[in-house]
Amino acid sequence: MTPNTISPMKDHLNFEDADAFYECLLDAHAGLSCEQSEALNARLVLVLANQIGSSAQLAACIAAAALAV
């Protein structure tokens, strides 16, 4: 895949263990204030964006997430 080519958005569940991920996410937020929870979410978005890397793929993810709002 060339740098300007993005893979299509996945439209199916792609987690190894979605329940474990959700539990881990909830555990990470346990005991945090609203401000701390928002900061955790912001950091998590940046960490995950770094893992994706592709600006085009990130833009597609943002657009897909915005459709649900």
N, C-alpha and C positions, 0 to 999 in steps of 0.2 A: 504494500500500500504506500503510495507517495504521500508526502507531508500535506498536500492540499486535498487529499481524498479522505472522506470520513466514512466510517462504517454506519450503516443504517441504525436508527434507534431500535432498541429491543422493545418488542411489544408483548413480551411474555415474562413471567417471573424468572429471574436469572440469579437468584440467591442460592448459595449452597444450603443455607438453613435460615430462612427468613425469620422464623420465630426466635432463634438465638440472636440474630442481629438486632431485632426489635427489643429483646430483653436487655442486651448489652447497651443499647442506646438509652433505654429507660434508666438503667442502673447508673449510667454516666451522669444523668440529670438529677438523680436522687439527692435531695438535701440542698440543691442549689437555689439561690434566689432567682427571680425572673431575669434580672440583669446578667447573672452568671450563666444561666441557661441560654440566653440569647448569645452571649459571648462564645460559649461552647459550640453552639450551632454555627456561628460565623467561622470559627476556627476549623470545624469539621468540614464545612463547605470548601474552604481553601485547601485543606489537606487532600480531600477527594478530588478537587479540581487539578491539583498537582499530579495526582496519580493518573488522571485522564490525559492531561497534557495538551491535547489538540484544541486550539482556539475554536475551530469550526465545530468540533464535537461538543465543546462546552457551550457554545452558542445554541446548538440544537437542544441540548439538555435544558438550558434556561428557557427556551421557547416552549418546550414540552411541559415544563413545570408551570409556566405562566398560564397555560391553557386551563389548568385545574383551579385557578384562583378566581 
